[in-house]
């Protein structure tokens, strides 16, 4: 006994639904977190700190950087948009005995990263003169009060920014964000011009082709 043929209309519906299912299975953009990231200088470049400012103990002549932004993880984090240059911030000379100088760079991020209703302050820097055994958190407090921490000692705000929130999750992390010191201060557009993405457009075209093929096949069988 031969298998019954599927009705043409059913075949078209199956093809279209299959295409839509494949399109819907595309991975969504990863969620991100809005927070202050902590950076250290190394060879004139920024490196993501391997420990928090409360435990890091910079040496005399080091540069610490802080950047407020939305990112998914440390690999995606945006660096401070200023080259770590100790001499430009603290000048020349020597620290007094029992003390040290730590240059601190503060980048409050862009409007795209700001919490709703807030505007990021201008970037700034300062030279902290602290005891020789001081932590990065103490150096930060010397130049950027008030600071705000949560109950788990997570740094939430520097110089009162942002007013509320602390490392909260947001819908999606901005993609293709410039991360070097030369990155523009203007909010990143993430390549979005307001129109449909290439993936969506390609998906729509695929659905249209499958639907047209199903209709053509149905008409051919009626002849």
Secondary structure, DSSP 8 states (H G I E B T S, - for coil): -------HHHHHHHHHHHHHHHHHTS-----EEEEEEEEEEETTEEEE-SS-TTT----TT-EEEEEEEEESSTTT----SS---HHHHH-SS---TTEEEEEEEEE---TTTS-TT------EEEEEEEETT--HHHHHHHHS--EEE-TT--EEEETTBSSS-SS-EES---SS---STT--SS---TT--SS--HHHHHHHHHHHHHHHHHHHHHHHHH-
